[in-house]
């Protein structure tokens, strides 16, 4: 057995594994296969959440048009966010990718509101 090999013992026979080969497989970049079910998103909604407010950035992917607005971080603000999206012709459905950072308790109500819609 060489220096770059280790023995793996278990219930079966001893297996000799090359450390160099194992590391190269782990470090080799993975190629992601595109699923046939994934549809490109028509809209991307990015939300920055703070204690008092949520800053929203809505991007129309067809032309890259960017829209920004600020809302209160409460139920009334969430309703205004949804109305704002609809005014821009974004239905906030499966064609919309929504991204936001997890800020603990400040995001909880918004996440429940968005999931319920």
N, C-alpha and C positions, 0 to 999 in steps of 0.2 A: 504494500500500500504506500502510495506517495504522500508527500506533505500536503498536497492540495485535495486530499480525499478524506472523508470521514466514514465511519461505520454507523449505520442506523440499525439498532437492534430492537426488535419487537417480539411479537408472538411467532413470527415466521423466521425465515432465514435471514442472515445478516446481509444487508444491502450496502454496497459501496457506492457513494455518491460523490461526484466531482463537485467541489465547491465552486470552481471557476465556471463550470457549465451552469450550475444553479444560479449563481449571481448574474450571469449574462442573460439568462431567461427572465429573471426578476427585473433587471434594469432595461430590458428591451422595450422600446415604446410599443404600446398597444394600439392597434388600428381599430377604431370604432366603426362598426358597420351601421349604415343608415337603415333604420327600420322603415318598411313600406307604410307603416301606420302613422308615422310622424308627418304632420302637415306643417308647412311653414306658417308662422304666426303673422297675422295681419297687423297686430298691435303688440307693443311691449310697454307695460306699465311698471315703472320703477317708483318705489315709495320709500322715502326716508322718514322714519318715525321718531318723534320726540315726545316728551311728556305732554306738552300743550298742543302740538300741531303735527300734521303730516304734510310733507312736501311731495308732490306728485309730478312725475315727468312721463308723458305719454308720447310714444314714438309710432308714427305710421310707417310701417316697414316698406310699403310700396314706393315711397318717395323720400323717406328719411325725415319727414316733417316732424318737428319737435314742439310739444306743447307743455307748458309748465303752469302749476297752480299750487296754492297752499290752502289747507283746510284744517278745521279744528279736529283734535283727536278725541272725538266723541261720536255718538250715533248720528247727530245732526250733520257733523262734518263728513261722515261716511256717506250719508245720503246725498250731500252736495257733490262729493267725489263721483258718485255713480251718475248723477244728473249731468255733471261736467263731461264725463266720458261719453254719455249718450248724445250730448250736443255736438260732440266731435265725430259722431257716427261710429263710436266704439261701443259694442254691446257688452263688453266684459264677459265674454263666453269662452268657449274652447279655442277661439281664434286669437285670444289675448293671453300673452305670457305675462304674469304678474310676479315681480321680484321685490322683496324687501328684506332688510336685515332683521335679525332676531334681537330685539331690545327688551326681552323679558316681559314684564307686565305691561309695558307701553304698547306692545303689538298685539296682545291677547285679544282685545275686543275687535280690533280691525280684522284679524285673521278669522275669527268666528263669523264676522259679518260677511267677509268675502267668500268663505266656504259655503255659507248658507244661501248665497245668491247663485 
